[in-house]
């Protein structure tokens, strides 16, 4: 009878330990699920930030290209203008220096 009582007590203790372990595992699972939800939310926010940053960089790149193109066109126009002035000057000298 003592052995049986001891065996029953050991089984009760083991059962209690299992219940505690299961409860702890449930708490851990719940906590992990909460953390996962937060991580998913953070991930979505970061993806949005990356998309916004890519869009801004793309636009900045386009703006810089347009600015460079504008400066290039302006310099080409200035070159043409200088060439025309030079040709006018050259013709003017030719007219004055011809006999």
MOPAC internal coordinates of N, CA, C and O (Angstrom, degrees):
PM7 1SCF
backbone

  N    0.0000 0     0.00 0     0.00 0    0    0    0
  C    1.4550 1     0.00 0     0.00 0    1    0    0
  C    1.5377 1   110.73 1     0.00 0    2    1    0
  O    1.2310 1   119.81 1   140.49 1    3    2    1
  N    1.3483 1   117.98 1   -39.51 1    3    2    1
  C    1.4578 1   121.20 1   177.63 1    5    3    2
  C    1.5146 1   110.48 1   -62.23 1    6    5    3
  O    1.2310 1   120.81 1   137.87 1    7    6    5
  N    1.3250 1   116.05 1   -42.13 1    7    6    5
  C    1.4784 1   121.00 1   179.50 1    9    7    6
  C    1.5215 1   109.91 1   -62.57 1   10    9    7
  O    1.2310 1   121.33 1   138.09 1   11   10    9
  N    1.3086 1   115.06 1   -41.91 1   11   10    9
  C    1.4688 1   119.80 1  -179.05 1   13   11   10
  C    1.5213 1   109.32 1   -64.91 1   14   13   11
  O    1.2310 1   120.73 1   136.06 1   15   14   13
  N    1.3217 1   116.22 1   -43.94 1   15   14   13
  C    1.4658 1   119.30 1   178.76 1   17   15   14
  C    1.5269 1   111.30 1   -62.86 1   18   17   15
  O    1.2310 1   120.69 1   137.63 1   19   18   17
  N    1.3189 1   116.28 1   -42.37 1   19   18   17
  C    1.4578 1   121.19 1   178.47 1   21   19   18
  C    1.5274 1   110.60 1   -63.09 1   22   21   19
  O    1.2310 1   121.13 1   137.81 1   23   22   21
  N    1.3236 1   115.44 1   -42.19 1   23   22   21
  C    1.4676 1   120.51 1   179.17 1   25   23   22
  C    1.5398 1   110.07 1   -63.92 1   26   25   23
  O    1.2310 1   121.20 1   138.34 1   27   26   25
  N    1.3375 1   115.32 1   -41.66 1   27   26   25
  C    1.4698 1   119.28 1   179.15 1   29   27   26
  C    1.5334 1   110.18 1   -64.75 1   30   29   27
  O    1.2310 1   120.35 1   138.12 1   31   30   29
  N    1.3474 1   116.94 1   -41.88 1   31   30   29
  C    1.4687 1   120.85 1   178.20 1   33   31   30
  C    1.5307 1   111.10 1   -62.34 1   34   33   31
  O    1.2310 1   120.90 1   137.71 1   35   34   33
  N    1.3383 1   115.88 1   -42.29 1   35   34   33
  C    1.4609 1   120.01 1   178.97 1   37   35   34
  C    1.5328 1   110.05 1   -63.56 1   38   37   35
  O    1.2310 1   120.68 1   138.60 1   39   38   37
  N    1.3295 1   116.31 1   -41.40 1   39   38   37
  C    1.4706 1   120.09 1   178.58 1   41   39   38
  C    1.5291 1   110.33 1   -64.62 1   42   41   39
  O    1.2310 1   120.49 1   138.82 1   43   42   41
  N    1.3433 1   116.67 1   -41.18 1   43   42   41
  C    1.4590 1   119.94 1   178.16 1   45   43   42
  C    1.5360 1   110.49 1   -61.86 1   46   45   43
  O    1.2310 1   121.16 1   135.09 1   47   46   45
  N    1.3409 1   115.38 1   -44.91 1   47   46   45
  C    1.4724 1   119.89 1   178.44 1   49   47   46
  C    1.5326 1   111.17 1   -61.48 1   50   49   47
  O    1.2310 1   121.19 1   135.38 1   51   50   49
  N    1.3401 1   115.33 1   -44.62 1   51   50   49
  C    1.4616 1   120.01 1   179.07 1   53   51   50
  C    1.5225 1   110.09 1   -62.01 1   54   53   51
  O    1.2310 1   120.56 1   137.65 1   55   54   53
  N    1.3214 1   116.53 1   -42.35 1   55   54   53
  C    1.4605 1   122.24 1   178.83 1   57   55   54
  C    1.5325 1   110.31 1   -62.03 1   58   57   55
  O    1.2310 1   120.45 1   135.56 1   59   58   57
  N    1.3186 1   116.75 1   -44.44 1   59   58   57
  C    1.4731 1   121.45 1   178.26 1   61   59   58
  C    1.5279 1   110.66 1   -62.74 1   62   61   59
  O    1.2310 1   120.79 1   136.60 1   63   62   61
  N    1.3143 1   116.10 1   -43.40 1   63   62   61
  C    1.4761 1   120.43 1   177.95 1   65   63   62
  C    1.5323 1   110.75 1   -60.93 1   66   65   63
  O    1.2310 1   120.83 1   138.06 1   67   66   65
  N    1.3320 1   116.02 1   -41.94 1   67   66   65
  C    1.4650 1   120.03 1   178.50 1   69   67   66
  C    1.5333 1   110.74 1   -63.53 1   70   69   67
  O    1.2310 1   120.81 1   136.75 1   71   70   69
  N    1.3317 1   116.06 1   -43.25 1   71   70   69
  C    1.4700 1   119.75 1   177.96 1   73   71   70
  C    1.5190 1   110.73 1   -60.18 1   74   73   71
  O    1.2310 1   120.83 1   134.60 1   75   74   73
  N    1.3343 1   116.02 1   -45.40 1   75   74   73
  C    1.4696 1   120.28 1   178.79 1   77   75   74
  C    1.5349 1   110.94 1   -61.50 1   78   77   75
  O    1.2310 1   121.00 1   136.96 1   79   78   77
  N    1.3171 1   115.70 1   -43.04 1   79   78   77
  C    1.4662 1   120.28 1   179.48 1   81   79   78
  C    1.5292 1   110.54 1   -62.96 1   82   81   79
  O    1.2310 1   120.90 1   134.93 1   83   82   81
  N    1.3340 1   115.89 1   -45.07 1   83   82   81
  C    1.4718 1   120.57 1   179.23 1   85   83   82
  C    1.5308 1   110.16 1   -61.90 1   86   85   83
  O    1.2310 1   120.36 1   135.51 1   87   86   85
  N    1.3288 1   116.91 1   -44.49 1   87   86   85
  C    1.4648 1   120.23 1   178.80 1   89   87   86
  C    1.5293 1   111.39 1   -62.15 1   90   89   87
  O    1.2310 1   120.75 1   137.78 1   91   90   89
  N    1.3163 1   116.17 1   -42.22 1   91   90   89
  C    1.4667 1   120.56 1   178.22 1   93   91   90
  C    1.5309 1   110.08 1   -63.00 1   94   93   91
  O    1.2310 1   120.84 1   139.24 1   95   94   93
  N    1.3312 1   115.99 1   -40.76 1   95   94   93
  C    1.4658 1   119.83 1   178.63 1   97   95   94
  C    1.5312 1   110.53 1   -63.82 1   98   97   95
  O    1.2310 1   120.49 1   139.41 1   99   98   97
  N    1.3261 1   116.67 1   -40.59 1   99   98   97
  C    1.4672 1   120.48 1   177.66 1  101   99   98
  C    1.5247 1   110.63 1   -61.14 1  102  101   99
  O    1.2310 1   120.84 1   135.54 1  103  102  101
  N    1.3337 1   116.00 1   -44.46 1  103  102  101
  C    1.4626 1   120.41 1   178.43 1  105  103  102
  C    1.5260 1   110.37 1   -61.85 1  106  105  103
  O    1.2310 1   120.98 1   137.19 1  107  106  105
  N    1.3324 1   115.74 1   -42.81 1  107  106  105
  C    1.4680 1   120.05 1   178.64 1  109  107  106
  C    1.5303 1   110.94 1   -62.25 1  110  109  107
  O    1.2310 1   120.82 1   137.54 1  111  110  109
  N    1.3244 1   116.04 1   -42.46 1  111  110  109
  C    1.4777 1   120.84 1   179.17 1  113  111  110
  C    1.5268 1   109.72 1   -62.95 1  114  113  111
  O    1.2310 1   120.49 1   133.82 1  115  114  113
  N    1.3370 1   116.67 1   -46.18 1  115  114  113
  C    1.4662 1   120.28 1   178.94 1  117  115  114
  C    1.5264 1   111.24 1   -60.19 1  118  117  115
  O    1.2310 1   120.81 1   135.55 1  119  118  117
  N    1.3268 1   116.05 1   -44.45 1  119  118  117
  C    1.4662 1   120.69 1   179.03 1  121  119  118
  C    1.5270 1   110.41 1   -62.98 1  122  121  119
  O    1.2310 1   120.42 1   137.12 1  123  122  121
  N    1.3245 1   116.81 1   -42.88 1  123  122  121
  C    1.4662 1   121.13 1   179.31 1  125  123  122
  C    1.5208 1   110.93 1   -63.53 1  126  125  123
  O    1.2310 1   120.53 1   139.82 1  127  126  125
  N    1.3289 1   116.58 1   -40.18 1  127  126  125
  C    1.4663 1   120.48 1   177.88 1  129  127  126
  C    1.5286 1   110.99 1   -63.79 1  130  129  127
  O    1.2310 1   120.42 1   139.46 1  131  130  129
  N    1.3470 1   116.79 1   -40.54 1  131  130  129
  C    1.4650 1   120.34 1   177.08 1  133  131  130
  C    1.5314 1   110.26 1   -62.54 1  134  133  131
  O    1.2310 1   120.82 1   134.62 1  135  134  133
  N    1.3252 1   116.04 1   -45.38 1  135  134  133
  C    1.4686 1   120.49 1   179.71 1  137  135  134
  C    1.5286 1   110.96 1   -62.92 1  138  137  135
  O    1.2310 1   121.00 1   140.58 1  139  138  137
  N    1.3225 1   115.69 1   -39.42 1  139  138  137
  C    1.4616 1   120.55 1   178.85 1  141  139  138
  C    1.5270 1   110.61 1   -63.19 1  142  141  139
  O    1.2310 1   121.09 1   138.32 1  143  142  141
  N    1.3237 1   115.52 1   -41.68 1  143  142  141
  C    1.4673 1   120.34 1   178.73 1  145  143  142
  C    1.5302 1   110.19 1   -61.52 1  146  145  143
  O    1.2310 1   120.88 1   135.82 1  147  146  145
  N    1.3408 1   115.92 1   -44.18 1  147  146  145
  C    1.4669 1   120.71 1   178.32 1  149  147  146
  C    1.5303 1   109.77 1   -62.89 1  150  149  147
  O    1.2310 1   120.38 1   137.14 1  151  150  149
  N    1.3272 1   116.88 1   -42.86 1  151  150  149
  C    1.4700 1   120.88 1  -179.85 1  153  151  150
  C    1.5294 1   111.38 1   -63.84 1  154  153  151
  O    1.2310 1   120.72 1   139.06 1  155  154  153
  N    1.3379 1   116.23 1   -40.94 1  155  154  153
  C    1.4677 1   119.95 1   178.73 1  157  155  154
  C    1.5239 1   109.88 1   -62.80 1  158  157  155
  O    1.2310 1   120.96 1   137.71 1  159  158  157
  N    1.3254 1   115.77 1   -42.29 1  159  158  157
  C    1.4642 1   120.65 1   178.83 1  161  159  158
  C    1.5342 1   110.06 1   -63.11 1  162  161  159
  O    1.2310 1   120.67 1   134.69 1  163  162  161
  N    1.3123 1   116.33 1   -45.31 1  163  162  161
  C    1.4677 1   121.35 1   178.77 1  165  163  162
  C    1.5249 1   110.28 1   -63.33 1  166  165  163
  O    1.2310 1   120.75 1   139.45 1  167  166  165
  N    1.3133 1   116.18 1   -40.55 1  167  166  165
  C    1.4676 1   121.13 1   178.18 1  169  167  166
  C    1.5287 1   110.92 1   -61.16 1  170  169  167
  O    1.2310 1   120.68 1   136.05 1  171  170  169
  N    1.3222 1   116.31 1   -43.95 1  171  170  169
  C    1.4672 1   120.82 1   178.68 1  173  171  170
  C    1.5335 1   110.29 1   -62.74 1  174  173  171
  O    1.2310 1   120.63 1   138.41 1  175  174  173
  N    1.3247 1   116.40 1   -41.59 1  175  174  173
  C    1.4676 1   120.76 1   178.79 1  177  175  174
  C    1.5248 1   110.40 1   -63.85 1  178  177  175
  O    1.2310 1   120.70 1   136.32 1  179  178  177
  N    1.3371 1   116.27 1   -43.68 1  179  178  177
  C    1.4626 1   120.13 1   179.86 1  181  179  178
  C    1.5312 1   111.42 1   -64.60 1  182  181  179
  O    1.2310 1   120.65 1   139.98 1  183  182  181
  N    1.3370 1   116.36 1   -40.02 1  183  182  181
  C    1.4685 1   119.87 1   177.65 1  185  183  182
  C    1.5285 1   109.79 1   -60.68 1  186  185  183
  O    1.2310 1   120.83 1   138.34 1  187  186  185
  N    1.3304 1   116.01 1   -41.66 1  187  186  185
  C    1.4615 1   120.77 1   179.25 1  189  187  186
  C    1.5301 1   109.67 1   -64.19 1  190  189  187
  O    1.2310 1   120.65 1   136.79 1  191  190  189
  N    1.3452 1   116.36 1   -43.21 1  191  190  189
  C    1.4658 1   120.54 1   177.61 1  193  191  190
  C    1.5283 1   111.06 1   -60.07 1  194  193  191
  O    1.2310 1   120.75 1   136.32 1  195  194  193
  N    1.3310 1   116.17 1   -43.68 1  195  194  193
  C    1.4660 1   120.63 1   179.70 1  197  195  194
  C    1.5243 1   109.85 1   -61.86 1  198  197  195
  O    1.2310 1   120.62 1   134.86 1  199  198  197
  N    1.3269 1   116.42 1   -45.14 1  199  198  197
  C    1.4681 1   120.65 1   179.44 1  201  199  198
  C    1.5288 1   110.04 1   -60.80 1  202  201  199
  O    1.2310 1   120.40 1   134.73 1  203  202  201
  N    1.3279 1   116.83 1   -45.27 1  203  202  201
  C    1.4732 1   120.67 1   179.03 1  205  203  202
  C    1.5275 1   111.08 1   -62.27 1  206  205  203
  O    1.2310 1   120.73 1   137.36 1  207  206  205
  N    1.3248 1   116.21 1   -42.64 1  207  206  205
  C    1.4616 1   120.82 1   179.70 1  209  207  206
  C    1.5258 1   110.42 1   -64.55 1  210  209  207
  O    1.2310 1   120.59 1   136.23 1  211  210  209
  N    1.3327 1   116.47 1   -43.77 1  211  210  209
  C    1.4690 1   119.72 1   177.65 1  213  211  210
  C    1.5283 1   110.64 1   -59.79 1  214  213  211
  O    1.2310 1   120.69 1   137.23 1  215  214  213
  N    1.3272 1   116.30 1   -42.77 1  215  214  213
  C    1.4612 1   120.82 1   179.74 1  217  215  214
  C    1.5307 1   110.21 1   -62.40 1  218  217  215
  O    1.2310 1   120.68 1   134.81 1  219  218  217
  N    1.3327 1   116.30 1   -45.19 1  219  218  217
  C    1.4679 1   120.19 1   179.12 1  221  219  218
  C    1.5272 1   110.81 1   -63.01 1  222  221  219
  O    1.2310 1   120.51 1   136.66 1  223  222  221
  N    1.3271 1   116.62 1   -43.34 1  223  222  221
  C    1.4683 1   119.92 1   179.81 1  225  223  222
  C    1.5231 1   111.26 1   -63.57 1  226  225  223
  O    1.2310 1   120.98 1   137.07 1  227  226  225
  N    1.3303 1   115.73 1   -42.93 1  227  226  225
  C    1.4589 1   120.45 1   178.39 1  229  227  226
  C    1.5273 1   110.20 1   -59.60 1  230  229  227
  O    1.2310 1   120.88 1   133.85 1  231  230  229
  N    1.3416 1   115.92 1   -46.15 1  231  230  229
  C    1.4611 1   120.31 1  -179.66 1  233  231  230
  C    1.5321 1   110.87 1   -64.86 1  234  233  231
  O    1.2310 1   120.65 1   139.20 1  235  234  233
  N    1.3180 1   116.37 1   -40.80 1  235  234  233
  C    1.4587 1   121.00 1   178.39 1  237  235  234
  C    1.5320 1   110.39 1   -62.19 1  238  237  235
  O    1.2310 1   120.84 1   138.02 1  239  238  237
  N    1.3185 1   116.00 1   -41.98 1  239  238  237
  C    1.4714 1   121.42 1   178.27 1  241  239  238
  C    1.5291 1   109.76 1   -61.95 1  242  241  239
  O    1.2310 1   120.42 1   133.96 1  243  242  241
  N    1.3326 1   116.79 1   -46.04 1  243  242  241
  C    1.4713 1   121.22 1   179.01 1  245  243  242
  C    1.5300 1   109.91 1   -61.61 1  246  245  243
  O    1.2310 1   120.59 1   136.06 1  247  246  245
  N    1.3521 1   116.48 1   -43.94 1  247  246  245
  C    1.4620 1   120.34 1   178.98 1  249  247  246
  C    1.5277 1   111.22 1   -59.92 1  250  249  247
  O    1.2310 1   120.64 1   135.98 1  251  250  249
  N    1.3445 1   116.37 1   -44.02 1  251  250  249
  C    1.4716 1   120.49 1   179.46 1  253  251  250
  C    1.5252 1   110.48 1   -63.83 1  254  253  251
  O    1.2310 1   120.33 1   137.60 1  255  254  253
  N    1.3356 1   116.98 1   -42.40 1  255  254  253
  C    1.4669 1   119.69 1   177.98 1  257  255  254
  C    1.5195 1   110.99 1   -60.62 1  258  257  255
  O    1.2310 1   120.79 1   136.22 1  259  258  257
  N    1.3325 1   116.09 1   -43.78 1  259  258  257
  C    1.4611 1   120.04 1   179.96 1  261  259  258
  C    1.5305 1   110.77 1   -64.72 1  262  261  259
  O    1.2310 1   120.67 1   140.23 1  263  262  261
  N    1.3246 1   116.32 1   -39.77 1  263  262  261
  C    1.4666 1   121.22 1   178.24 1  265  263  262
  C    1.5318 1   110.11 1   -62.89 1  266  265  263
  O    1.2310 1   120.69 1   134.80 1  267  266  265
  N    1.3368 1   116.28 1   -45.20 1  267  266  265
  C    1.4735 1   120.47 1   178.28 1  269  267  266
  C    1.5224 1   110.55 1   -63.07 1  270  269  267
  O    1.2310 1   120.74 1   137.65 1  271  270  269
  N    1.3231 1   116.20 1   -42.35 1  271  270  269
  C    1.4573 1   120.39 1   179.18 1  273  271  270
  C    1.5239 1   110.30 1   -61.55 1  274  273  271
  O    1.2310 1   121.05 1   136.59 1  275  274  273
  N    1.3198 1   115.60 1   -43.41 1  275  274  273
  C    1.4757 1   120.76 1   179.04 1  277  275  274
  C    1.5290 1   110.50 1   -61.81 1  278  277  275
  O    1.2310 1   120.08 1   134.65 1  279  278  277
  N    1.3242 1   117.45 1   -45.35 1  279  278  277
  C    1.4716 1   120.60 1   178.50 1  281  279  278
  C    1.5205 1   111.10 1   -63.33 1  282  281  279
  O    1.2310 1   120.69 1   140.23 1  283  282  281
  N    1.3325 1   116.29 1   -39.77 1  283  282  281
  C    1.4617 1   120.37 1   179.21 1  285  283  282
  C    1.5323 1   109.79 1   -63.91 1  286  285  283
  O    1.2310 1   120.43 1   133.93 1  287  286  285
  N    1.3233 1   116.79 1   -46.07 1  287  286  285
  C    1.4780 1   120.46 1   179.16 1  289  287  286
  C    1.5259 1   110.57 1   -60.93 1  290  289  287
  O    1.2310 1   120.92 1   138.68 1  291  290  289
  N    1.3216 1   115.85 1   -41.32 1  291  290  289
  C    1.4564 1   120.21 1   179.72 1  293  291  290
  C    1.5300 1   110.34 1   -63.63 1  294  293  291
  O    1.2310 1   120.61 1   136.24 1  295  294  293
  N    1.3164 1   116.44 1   -43.76 1  295  294  293
  C    1.4651 1   119.80 1   179.98 1  297  295  294
  C    1.5229 1   110.58 1   -66.65 1  298  297  295
  O    1.2310 1   119.96 1   143.77 1  299  298  297
  N    1.3266 1   117.68 1   -36.23 1  299  298  297
  C    1.4732 1   120.55 1   176.70 1  301  299  298
  C    1.5285 1   109.90 1   -64.65 1  302  301  299
  O    1.2310 1   120.31 1   138.92 1  303  302  301
  N    1.3210 1   117.00 1   -41.08 1  303  302  301
  C    1.4660 1   121.26 1   178.51 1  305  303  302
  C    1.5298 1   109.78 1   -64.38 1  306  305  303
  O    1.2310 1   120.53 1   138.10 1  307  306  305
  N    1.3250 1   116.59 1   -41.90 1  307  306  305
  C    1.4674 1   120.34 1   178.12 1  309  307  306
  C    1.5203 1   110.96 1   -63.25 1  310  309  307
  O    1.2310 1   121.00 1   139.61 1  311  310  309
  N    1.3519 1   115.69 1   -40.39 1  311  310  309
  C    1.4717 1   119.13 1   177.84 1  313  311  310
  C    1.5262 1   110.49 1   -61.90 1  314  313  311
  O    1.2310 1   120.65 1   133.87 1  315  314  313
  N    1.3355 1   116.36 1   -46.13 1  315  314  313
  C    1.4652 1   120.22 1   178.78 1  317  315  314
  C    1.5271 1   110.31 1   -59.51 1  318  317  315
  O    1.2310 1   120.69 1   135.80 1  319  318  317
  N    1.3103 1   116.29 1   -44.20 1  319  318  317
  C    1.4530 1   121.47 1   179.87 1  321  319  318
  C    1.5260 1   110.48 1   -60.86 1  322  321  319
  O    1.2310 1   120.43 1   134.20 1  323  322  321
  N    1.3236 1   116.78 1   -45.80 1  323  322  321
  C    1.4627 1   120.65 1   178.93 1  325  323  322
  C    1.5219 1   110.98 1   -63.92 1  326  325  323
  O    1.2310 1   120.50 1   139.31 1  327  326  325
  N    1.3287 1   116.65 1   -40.69 1  327  326  325
  C    1.4656 1   119.89 1   178.41 1  329  327  326
  C    1.5308 1   110.73 1   -61.69 1  330  329  327
  O    1.2310 1   121.18 1   137.10 1  331  330  329
  N    1.3383 1   115.35 1   -42.90 1  331  330  329
  C    1.4761 1   118.82 1   179.02 1  333  331  330
  C    1.5300 1   110.43 1   -63.62 1  334  333  331
  O    1.2310 1   120.23 1   135.89 1  335  334  333
  N    1.3108 1   117.17 1   -44.11 1  335  334  333
  C    1.4696 1   120.54 1   178.49 1  337  335  334
  C    1.5320 1   110.54 1   -61.39 1  338  337  335
  O    1.2310 1   121.49 1   138.78 1  339  338  337
  N    1.3451 1   114.75 1   -41.22 1  339  338  337
  C    1.4652 1   119.71 1   179.90 1  341  339  338
  C    1.5239 1   109.93 1   -63.19 1  342  341  339
  O    1.2310 1   120.34 1   136.95 1  343  342  341
  N    1.3267 1   116.96 1   -43.05 1  343  342  341
  C    1.4629 1   120.72 1   179.53 1  345  343  342
  C    1.5232 1   110.65 1   -64.12 1  346  345  343
  O    1.2310 1   119.71 1   138.60 1  347  346  345
  N    1.3190 1   118.15 1   -41.40 1  347  346  345
  C    1.4662 1   122.07 1   177.54 1  349  347  346
  C    1.5245 1   109.67 1   -61.60 1  350  349  347
  O    1.2310 1   120.85 1   134.22 1  351  350  349
  N    1.3419 1   115.97 1   -45.78 1  351  350  349
  C    1.4648 1   120.83 1   178.21 1  353  351  350
  C    1.5213 1   110.46 1   -60.20 1  354  353  351
  O    1.2310 1   121.12 1   135.69 1  355  354  353
  N    1.3296 1   115.47 1   -44.31 1  355  354  353
  C    1.4679 1   120.82 1  -178.54 1  357  355  354
  C    1.5225 1   110.38 1   -61.90 1  358  357  355
  O    1.2310 1   120.41 1   133.74 1  359  358  357
  N    1.3241 1   116.83 1   -46.26 1  359  358  357
  C    1.4676 1   121.10 1   178.86 1  361  359  358
  C    1.5225 1   110.29 1   -63.23 1  362  361  359
  O    1.2310 1   120.53 1   140.85 1  363  362  361
  N    1.3157 1   116.58 1   -39.15 1  363  362  361
  C    1.4618 1   121.47 1   179.72 1  365  363  362
  C    1.5286 1   109.64 1   -62.51 1  366  365  363
  O    1.2310 1   119.93 1   138.07 1  367  366  365
  N    1.3310 1   117.74 1   -41.93 1  367  366  365
  C    1.4650 1   121.48 1   178.34 1  369  367  366
  C    1.5108 1   110.62 1   -68.17 1  370  369  367
  O    1.2310 1   120.97 1   141.28 1  371  370  369
  N    1.3268 1   115.76 1   -38.72 1  371  370  369
  C    1.4636 1   119.94 1   179.91 1  373  371  370
  C    1.5260 1   109.82 1   -63.00 1  374  373  371
  O    1.2310 1   120.79 1   138.91 1  375  374  373
  N    1.3214 1   116.10 1   -41.09 1  375  374  373
  C    1.4687 1   120.80 1  -179.55 1  377  375  374
  C    1.5250 1   110.03 1   -65.17 1  378  377  375
  O    1.2310 1   120.57 1   137.52 1  379  378  377
  N    1.3424 1   116.52 1   -42.48 1  379  378  377
  C    1.4592 1   120.61 1  -177.59 1  381  379  378
  C    1.5196 1   112.29 1   -74.20 1  382  381  379
  O    1.2310 1   120.39 1   149.77 1  383  382  381
  N    1.3125 1   116.85 1   -30.23 1  383  382  381
  C    1.4545 1   118.46 1  -176.09 1  385  383  382
  C    1.5255 1   112.54 1   -92.53 1  386  385  383
  O    1.2310 1   119.21 1   170.46 1  387  386  385
  N    1.3207 1   119.12 1    -9.54 1  387  386  385
  C    1.4700 1   119.75 1   178.59 1  389  387  386
  C    1.5266 1   109.17 1   -78.73 1  390  389  387
  O    1.2310 1   121.09 1   -35.21 1  391  390  389
  N    1.3461 1   115.52 1   144.79 1  391  390  389
  C    1.4696 1   119.27 1  -175.95 1  393  391  390
  C    1.5196 1   114.14 1   -71.42 1  394  393  391
  O    1.2310 1   120.10 1   180.00 1  395  394  393

